[in-house]
Amino acid sequence: MNMAFLVAPSLIALILGGCAPWDGIDRQSAMTDAKTLALSAPSDPIPEVAPWPEGEWWRGYHDAQLNQLIGEALAGNPSLKVAQARLRRAGALAGLAEAALSPHLDGGASIIDQRFNEGGLYPDSLAGKVKTENKIALEGAYTLDLWGGREAEYRSALGELRASEIDAQAARLDLAAAIAQSYARLAAAFDQRDISHEVLRQKQEIQALTARQVRSGLVTEVETRQADAAIAAARADIAGDEERISLLRRDLAVLTGAGPDRGAAITRPGLSMRAGVGLPSTLPADLIGRRPDIVAHRWRIEAATRSIDAAKARFYPNVDLTAFLGFKSIGLANFMTAGSFMAGAGPAITLPIFDAGRLRSQLAEANATLDITVELYNGAVLEALRDIVGSLTSWRANQARLAEKSLAVASLEEAYRLALLRYREGLANYLTVLSAETALIAERRQEAEFRNRQYGLSIALAHALGGGFAPQGPPPSRAASGDPAPRAPL
């Protein structure tokens, strides 16, 4: 009887029995279901329904210059080029993992001068002599991947590639939102400068009126000095406004990927909003597919899950098929002849028997990575809802404050007019005018601040809702892909 038939079953049993177990190592985190997260309490009903943002949501502000700035940034900003480079790197890694699934064939040739030792097994014709050993051959190998480990590594790399693709989209959204926010701040700076110029005009008017009062003997030089100081302070405020405008212009230029000098060509913003702000009716159920950062987290969960499959496959024996053919001879006389032809093929089996816990540690690390990725996803979902509700709450509160500020400004303008009239007629002193003017200036500045804050809050809400991101589809689940999970070793 052939001894191979007796040894083979025992060898197979030894191989399977020698595999290291992975019992006790498993994931501990679970993904949050966004549908179970309440958006608002019953006492705070969901406001008016609004559509999801469009892909180029910034066009809703009807400012051609803003559209141009964002277009320039999406074409030349360095942060986007970094995201694109990361995407190319992820694609290369996925290509490496995919290549490992296929057989590989290598060709080689060598010419080696070798001295054959005299105390070995070489014949007298070779012993103690230097001969040239010539070799040319093709060598191929293929890993059977019986347990799906290589396939899982490829799927993991593919998940990272998809995540990198989404990261590039997230970077575009972040950049567009950053430019829009800076642009809204630039609009606010221009408004504050207008108020400062109006204040200067008022101060100059009061100065002229005070000079006439001094000549008439109705007031003293004290009021004149106070009026002069007020004019200097107003001019200082204008200088500060000009500085803020200049800095914001340079910030916008840098965000577009150009030099600071590009900011000199940026003119006053002309933002306008012709629609209110609300939430889509499908929030929060569809949020996980509309936020690029959340979609990227889901792809990384898929990649981490596949990494666990790959780590489990390493517990099993590995079977490689190898083959070679070519010519090999000592000396050139018989090289490339039928007698120098060589060929061979066969399997090679490797298995882990004692690895000092290396495989279990690798599996534990893969499970911990998955838990981290899942919790980052859960945190991103909660953070997204917080951003959305916070932006909308601030928007509604800001609208109410803006309406009240507009009423306050109207009342204080009338109070200032009356105080100035009484001062002109000598019925009120300079402090009365100064008090009315100070209150009016403060309310005007706050009114302008709240008016421009509406743009910033609507931009923040568009960003929180995903900025029109539309993924091709969610990452496949194990059930959808039909891939069975690896079984534990015997």
C-alpha positions as CSV (number, residue, x, y, z in Angstrom):
1,M,0.0,0.0,0.0
2,N,1.2,3.5,-0.8
3,M,2.3,5.2,2.4
4,A,1.0,8.5,1.0
5,F,-2.6,7.3,1.4
6,L,-1.9,6.7,5.1
7,V,0.1,9.8,5.8
8,A,-2.2,12.3,3.9
9,P,-5.2,12.1,6.3
10,S,-3.1,12.4,9.3
11,L,-1.2,15.3,7.8
12,I,-4.5,17.1,7.0
13,A,-5.8,16.6,10.5
14,L,-2.5,17.9,11.9
15,I,-2.7,21.0,9.7
16,L,-6.3,21.8,10.6
17,G,-5.7,21.0,14.3
18,G,-2.6,23.1,14.4
19,C,-4.4,26.3,13.4
20,A,-4.5,29.0,16.0
21,P,-8.0,29.7,17.4
22,W,-9.6,33.1,17.5
23,D,-12.2,32.5,20.1
24,G,-12.9,35.5,22.4
25,I,-11.9,38.1,19.8
26,D,-14.8,40.0,18.4
27,R,-16.1,43.5,17.6
28,Q,-17.8,45.5,20.4
29,S,-19.4,48.5,18.7
30,A,-22.6,48.8,16.6
31,M,-23.6,51.4,14.1
32,T,-26.2,53.9,15.1
33,D,-29.5,53.8,13.1
34,A,-30.2,57.4,12.1
35,K,-33.9,56.6,11.9
36,T,-34.0,56.1,15.6
37,L,-32.6,59.6,16.4
38,A,-35.3,62.1,17.2
39,L,-34.8,65.5,15.4
40,S,-36.6,67.7,17.8
41,A,-38.8,67.6,20.9
42,P,-42.6,67.9,20.6
43,S,-42.5,71.5,22.1
44,D,-40.1,72.5,19.3
45,P,-41.8,71.3,16.0
46,I,-39.9,70.8,12.8
47,P,-40.0,74.1,10.8
48,E,-41.0,74.6,7.3
49,V,-40.0,71.9,4.8
50,A,-37.2,72.8,2.3
51,P,-35.5,70.7,-0.4
52,W,-32.0,69.3,0.0
53,P,-29.2,71.6,-1.2
54,E,-28.3,71.6,-4.8
55,G,-24.9,70.5,-6.0
56,E,-23.8,74.2,-6.5
57,W,-25.8,75.5,-3.6
58,W,-23.9,78.8,-3.4
59,R,-25.6,80.0,-6.6
60,G,-28.7,80.5,-4.5
61,Y,-27.1,83.7,-3.2
62,H,-27.2,85.2,-6.7
63,D,-23.7,86.7,-6.6
64,A,-21.7,86.1,-9.8
65,Q,-18.4,87.0,-8.0
66,L,-19.0,84.4,-5.3
67,N,-19.6,81.8,-8.1
68,Q,-16.4,82.8,-9.7
69,L,-14.3,82.6,-6.5
70,I,-15.6,79.2,-5.7
71,G,-15.0,78.0,-9.2
72,E,-11.4,79.2,-9.0
73,A,-10.9,77.5,-5.7
74,L,-12.3,74.1,-6.9
75,A,-9.7,74.3,-9.7
76,G,-6.6,75.4,-7.9
77,N,-6.7,75.1,-4.1
78,P,-3.8,73.0,-2.7
79,S,-6.0,71.3,-0.2
80,L,-8.1,69.8,-3.0
81,K,-4.9,68.7,-4.8
82,V,-3.9,66.9,-1.5
83,A,-7.2,65.1,-1.5
84,Q,-6.8,64.1,-5.1
85,A,-3.3,62.8,-4.4
86,R,-4.6,60.7,-1.5
87,L,-7.3,59.3,-3.9
88,R,-4.6,58.3,-6.4
89,R,-2.6,56.6,-3.6
90,A,-5.7,54.7,-2.4
91,G,-6.3,53.6,-6.0
92,A,-2.7,52.4,-6.3
93,L,-3.1,50.4,-3.1
94,A,-6.3,48.9,-4.4
95,G,-4.5,47.9,-7.6
96,L,-1.8,46.1,-5.6
97,A,-4.4,44.2,-3.6
98,E,-6.2,43.3,-6.8
99,A,-3.0,42.1,-8.5
100,A,-2.4,39.7,-5.6
101,L,-5.5,37.8,-6.7
102,S,-4.0,36.8,-10.0
103,P,-1.1,34.5,-10.9
104,H,2.2,36.2,-11.5
105,L,4.9,35.2,-13.9
106,D,8.5,36.3,-13.7
107,G,11.3,35.9,-16.2
108,G,15.0,35.9,-15.3
109,A,18.4,35.1,-16.6
110,S,21.8,34.8,-14.9
111,I,25.4,34.2,-15.7
112,I,27.5,33.3,-12.6
113,D,31.1,32.4,-12.4
114,Q,31.4,29.8,-9.6
115,R,34.2,27.8,-8.1
116,F,32.9,24.3,-7.2
117,N,34.4,23.0,-4.0
118,E,36.5,19.9,-3.9
119,G,35.1,18.3,-0.7
120,G,31.5,18.3,-2.0
121,L,29.5,16.1,-4.2
122,Y,30.7,17.5,-7.5
123,P,32.5,15.2,-10.0
124,D,36.2,15.5,-10.7
125,S,35.4,17.4,-13.9
126,L,34.0,20.3,-11.7
127,A,35.7,20.0,-8.3
128,G,38.2,22.7,-7.7
129,K,37.4,24.5,-10.9
130,V,35.7,27.8,-11.8
131,K,32.9,27.4,-14.3
132,T,30.2,29.6,-15.6
133,E,26.7,28.6,-14.6
134,N,24.1,29.9,-17.1
135,K,20.4,30.0,-16.4
136,I,17.3,31.4,-18.1
137,A,13.8,30.6,-16.8
138,L,10.2,31.6,-16.4
139,E,8.8,31.2,-12.9
140,G,5.2,31.5,-11.9
141,A,3.1,31.3,-8.7
142,Y,-0.5,31.5,-7.8
143,T,-2.1,31.6,-4.3
144,L,-5.3,29.5,-4.3
145,D,-6.9,31.8,-1.6
146,L,-9.1,29.0,-0.4
147,W,-10.3,31.0,2.6
148,G,-10.9,34.3,0.9
149,G,-8.1,36.2,2.6
150,R,-6.7,37.9,-0.5
151,E,-10.2,38.7,-1.7
152,A,-11.0,40.3,1.6
153,E,-7.8,42.4,1.5
154,Y,-8.8,43.6,-2.0
155,R,-12.3,44.5,-0.8
156,S,-10.8,46.3,2.1
157,A,-8.6,48.3,-0.2
158,L,-11.5,49.0,-2.4
159,G,-13.5,50.3,0.6
160,E,-10.6,52.7,1.4
161,L,-10.6,53.8,-2.2
162,R,-14.3,54.6,-2.1
163,A,-13.8,56.5,1.2
164,S,-11.0,58.5,-0.4
165,E,-13.2,59.4,-3.3
166,I,-15.8,60.7,-0.9
167,D,-13.1,62.5,1.1
168,A,-12.3,64.4,-2.1
169,Q,-16.0,65.4,-2.4
170,A,-16.0,66.4,1.3
171,A,-12.9,68.6,0.8
172,R,-14.7,70.4,-2.1
173,L,-17.7,71.0,0.1
174,D,-15.6,72.3,3.0
175,L,-13.7,74.6,0.7
176,A,-16.8,76.0,-0.9
177,A,-18.4,76.6,2.5
178,A,-15.2,78.3,3.8
179,I,-15.1,80.7,0.8
180,A,-18.8,81.4,1.2
181,Q,-18.4,82.2,4.9
182,S,-15.5,84.5,4.3
183,Y,-17.4,86.2,1.6
184,A,-20.3,86.8,4.0
185,R,-17.9,88.2,6.5
186,L,-16.6,90.5,3.7
187,A,-20.1,91.7,3.1
188,A,-20.5,92.4,6.8
189,A,-17.2,94.4,6.8
190,F,-18.4,96.6,4.0
191,D,-21.6,97.3,5.9
192,Q,-19.7,98.2,9.0
193,R,-17.6,100.6,7.0
194,D,-20.7,102.2,5.6
195,I,-21.9,102.8,9.1
196,S,-18.5,104.2,10.1
197,H,-18.7,106.7,7.2
198,E,-22.2,107.7,8.2
199,V,-21.0,108.2,11.8
200,L,-18.2,110.4,10.5
201,R,-20.7,112.5,8.5
202,Q,-22.8,112.9,11.7
203,K,-19.8,113.8,13.8
204,Q,-18.8,116.4,11.2
205,E,-22.3,117.8,11.2
206,I,-22.3,118.0,15.0
207,Q,-18.8,119.7,14.9
208,A,-20.1,122.4,12.6
209,L,-23.1,122.9,14.7
210,T,-21.0,123.1,17.9
211,A,-18.7,125.7,16.3
212,R,-21.8,127.9,15.6
213,Q,-22.9,127.4,19.2
214,V,-19.5,128.4,20.5
215,R,-19.6,131.6,18.4
216,S,-23.1,132.3,19.8
217,G,-21.8,131.8,23.4
218,L,-24.3,129.0,24.0
219,V,-21.6,126.3,24.7
220,T,-18.0,126.3,25.7
221,E,-14.8,125.1,24.0
222,V,-15.2,121.8,25.9
223,E,-18.0,120.7,23.5
224,T,-15.7,121.7,20.6
225,R,-12.9,119.5,21.8
226,Q,-15.3,116.6,22.3
227,A,-16.6,117.0,18.8
228,D,-13.0,117.0,17.4
229,A,-12.2,113.8,19.4
230,A,-15.3,112.1,18.1
231,I,-14.3,112.8,14.5
232,A,-10.8,111.4,15.1
233,A,-12.4,108.3,16.7
234,A,-14.8,107.8,13.7
235,R,-11.8,108.0,11.3
236,A,-10.0,105.4,13.3
237,D,-13.0,103.1,13.0
238,I,-13.0,103.6,9.3
239,A,-9.3,102.6,9.2
240,G,-10.1,99.5,11.2
241,D,-12.9,98.6,8.7
242,E,-10.6,99.1,5.8
243,E,-8.0,96.8,7.4
244,R,-10.7,94.0,7.9
245,I,-11.8,94.3,4.3
246,S,-8.2,94.1,3.1
247,L,-7.5,91.0,5.2
248,L,-10.7,89.3,4.2
249,R,-9.9,89.9,0.5
250,R,-6.5,88.4,0.9
251,D,-8.0,85.4,2.8
252,L,-10.4,84.8,-0.1
253,A,-7.6,85.1,-2.6
254,V,-5.5,82.4,-0.7
255,L,-8.6,80.1,-0.5
256,T,-8.9,80.3,-4.3
257,G,-5.3,79.1,-4.6
258,A,-4.0,82.4,-5.9
259,G,-1.6,84.9,-4.3
260,P,-2.8,87.7,-1.9
261,D,-2.7,90.2,-4.8
262,R,-5.8,88.4,-6.2
263,G,-7.8,90.0,-3.4
264,A,-7.4,93.5,-4.8
265,A,-9.8,92.6,-7.6
266,I,-12.5,91.4,-5.3
267,T,-15.3,93.9,-5.2
268,R,-18.1,94.5,-2.7
269,P,-20.3,91.4,-2.3
270,G,-23.9,91.5,-3.6
271,L,-25.4,88.7,-1.7
272,S,-29.2,88.2,-1.6
273,M,-31.5,85.5,-0.3
274,R,-34.9,85.0,-2.0
275,A,-36.0,82.0,-0.1
276,G,-36.4,81.0,3.6
277,V,-34.5,78.3,5.4
278,G,-36.0,74.9,6.4
279,L,-35.3,71.2,6.6
280,P,-35.9,68.4,4.1
281,S,-38.9,66.2,5.1
282,T,-36.7,63.0,4.9
283,L,-34.3,64.1,7.6
284,P,-32.7,62.4,9.5
285,A,-33.4,59.1,7.6
286,D,-31.6,60.2,4.4
287,L,-28.8,62.2,6.2
288,I,-26.4,59.2,6.1
289,G,-26.5,59.3,2.3
290,R,-26.3,63.0,2.0
291,R,-23.3,63.9,4.1
292,P,-20.0,63.0,2.4
293,D,-18.1,62.6,5.7
294,I,-20.8,60.1,7.0
295,V,-20.7,58.2,3.7
296,A,-16.9,58.0,3.9
297,H,-17.1,56.6,7.4
298,R,-19.5,53.9,6.1
299,W,-17.0,52.9,3.4
300,R,-14.3,52.7,6.0
301,I,-16.5,50.5,8.1
302,E,-16.8,48.2,5.1
303,A,-13.0,48.3,4.7
304,A,-12.4,47.5,8.4
305,T,-14.9,44.6,8.2
306,R,-13.1,43.1,5.3
307,S,-9.8,43.5,7.1
308,I,-11.2,41.3,9.9
309,D,-12.1,38.6,7.3
310,A,-8.5,38.8,6.0
311,A,-7.1,38.5,9.5
312,K,-9.2,35.4,10.1
313,A,-8.1,33.8,6.9
314,R,-4.5,34.0,8.1
315,F,-5.4,31.4,10.7
316,Y,-5.8,28.8,7.9
317,P,-3.2,27.0,5.9
318,N,-1.9,28.8,2.8
319,V,-1.6,26.9,-0.4
320,D,0.6,28.2,-3.3
321,L,1.0,26.7,-6.7
322,T,4.4,27.2,-8.2
323,A,5.9,26.3,-11.6
324,F,9.0,27.0,-13.6
325,L,10.6,26.1,-16.9
326,G,13.8,27.1,-18.6
327,F,17.4,26.1,-19.4
328,K,20.4,25.7,-17.0
329,S,23.9,24.5,-17.8
330,I,27.5,24.8,-16.7
331,G,29.4,26.4,-19.5
332,L,28.0,27.7,-22.8
333,A,28.6,24.6,-24.8
334,N,25.4,22.8,-23.8
335,F,23.3,25.9,-22.9
336,M,19.9,26.1,-24.6
337,T,20.0,22.5,-25.6
338,A,17.5,19.7,-24.9
339,G,19.7,18.4,-22.2
340,S,19.7,21.7,-20.3
341,F,15.9,22.0,-20.3
342,M,14.3,22.0,-16.8
343,A,10.7,22.3,-15.7
344,G,8.8,21.7,-12.5
345,A,5.5,22.4,-10.8
346,G,3.8,21.6,-7.5
347,P,2.0,23.0,-4.5
348,A,3.5,24.5,-1.3
349,I,1.5,24.5,1.9
350,T,2.3,26.7,4.9
351,L,0.4,26.9,8.2
352,P,0.7,28.7,11.5
353,I,1.5,26.3,14.3
354,F,3.2,28.5,16.9
355,D,3.3,32.3,16.4
356,A,3.5,33.6,19.9
357,G,0.1,35.2,19.6
358,R,0.9,37.2,16.4
359,L,-2.3,36.1,14.5
360,R,-4.6,36.7,17.5
361,S,-3.1,40.1,18.0
362,Q,-3.6,41.0,14.4
363,L,-7.2,39.9,14.6
364,A,-7.7,41.9,17.8
365,E,-6.2,45.0,16.2
366,A,-8.5,44.6,13.2
367,N,-11.6,44.3,15.5
368,A,-10.4,47.4,17.5
369,T,-10.0,49.3,14.2
370,L,-13.5,48.4,13.2
371,D,-14.8,49.5,16.6
372,I,-13.0,52.9,16.3
373,T,-14.4,53.3,12.8
374,V,-17.9,52.5,13.9
375,E,-17.8,55.0,16.8
376,L,-16.4,57.7,14.5
377,Y,-19.4,57.1,12.3
378,N,-21.8,57.3,15.2
379,G,-20.2,60.5,16.4
380,A,-20.4,61.9,12.9
381,V,-24.1,61.2,12.7
382,L,-24.8,62.9,16.0
383,E,-22.5,65.8,15.1
384,A,-24.3,66.3,11.8
385,L,-27.7,66.4,13.5
386,R,-26.3,68.8,16.1
387,D,-25.0,71.1,13.4
388,I,-28.3,71.0,11.5
389,V,-30.5,71.7,14.4
390,G,-28.1,74.3,15.8
391,S,-27.9,76.2,12.5
392,L,-31.6,76.2,12.1
393,T,-32.3,77.3,15.7
394,S,-29.8,80.1,15.4
395,W,-31.4,81.1,12.1
396,R,-34.8,81.5,13.5
397,A,-33.6,83.3,16.6
398,N,-31.5,85.6,14.5
399,Q,-34.5,86.4,12.3
400,A,-36.5,87.4,15.4
401,R,-33.6,89.6,16.7
402,L,-33.1,91.2,13.4
403,A,-36.8,92.2,13.3
404,E,-36.5,93.7,16.7
405,K,-33.3,95.5,15.9
406,S,-34.9,97.1,12.9
407,L,-37.6,98.5,15.1
408,A,-35.0,99.7,17.6
409,V,-33.0,101.5,14.9
410,A,-36.1,103.3,13.6
411,S,-36.9,104.5,17.1
412,L,-33.4,105.6,17.9
413,E,-33.1,107.4,14.6
414,E,-36.1,109.5,15.5
415,A,-34.7,110.1,19.0
416,Y,-31.4,111.2,17.6
417,R,-33.1,113.6,15.1
418,L,-35.1,115.2,18.0
419,A,-31.9,115.5,20.2
420,L,-30.0,117.1,17.4
421,L,-32.9,119.5,16.7
422,R,-33.1,120.5,20.4
423,Y,-29.3,121.0,20.5
424,R,-29.5,123.2,17.4
425,E,-32.1,125.4,19.1
426,G,-30.1,125.5,22.4
427,L,-32.7,123.4,24.3
428,A,-30.4,120.4,25.0
429,N,-26.7,120.0,25.8
430,Y,-24.1,118.1,23.9
431,L,-24.3,115.1,26.2
432,T,-27.9,114.5,25.2
433,V,-26.9,114.4,21.5
434,L,-23.9,112.2,22.3
435,S,-26.1,109.7,24.2
436,A,-28.7,109.4,21.5
437,E,-26.0,109.1,18.8
438,T,-24.1,106.4,20.7
439,A,-27.2,104.3,21.2
440,L,-28.1,104.7,17.5
441,I,-24.7,103.7,16.3
442,A,-24.6,100.6,18.5
443,E,-28.0,99.4,17.2
444,R,-27.1,100.1,13.6
445,R,-24.0,98.0,13.9
446,Q,-25.9,95.1,15.5
447,E,-28.7,95.3,12.9
448,A,-26.0,95.0,10.1
449,E,-24.4,92.1,12.0
450,F,-27.6,90.2,12.4
451,R,-28.5,90.8,8.7
452,N,-25.3,89.4,7.5
453,R,-25.3,86.6,10.0
454,Q,-28.3,85.2,8.1
455,Y,-26.0,84.4,5.3
456,G,-23.5,82.7,7.5
457,L,-26.2,80.6,9.2
458,S,-27.7,79.5,5.9
459,I,-24.3,78.6,4.6
460,A,-23.6,76.5,7.7
461,L,-27.0,74.7,7.3
462,A,-26.2,73.9,3.6
463,H,-22.8,72.5,4.7
464,A,-24.4,70.5,7.5
465,L,-26.9,69.0,5.1
466,G,-24.2,67.8,2.7
467,G,-24.1,70.6,0.2
468,G,-25.9,68.7,-2.5
469,F,-23.6,65.6,-2.3
470,A,-25.3,62.7,-4.2
471,P,-23.4,59.4,-3.8
472,Q,-23.9,56.6,-6.2
473,G,-25.1,54.2,-3.5
474,P,-24.3,52.9,0.0
475,P,-21.5,50.5,0.6
476,P,-22.6,46.9,0.2
477,S,-23.3,44.9,3.4
478,R,-22.2,41.3,3.8
479,A,-25.7,40.1,3.4
480,A,-26.1,42.1,0.1
481,S,-22.7,40.9,-1.2
482,G,-23.5,37.3,-0.4
483,D,-20.0,36.6,0.9
484,P,-20.0,34.0,3.7
485,A,-18.0,34.8,6.8
486,P,-15.0,32.6,7.3
487,R,-15.6,29.7,9.7
488,A,-13.5,29.4,12.9
489,P,-10.7,26.8,12.7
490,L,-11.3,23.4,14.1
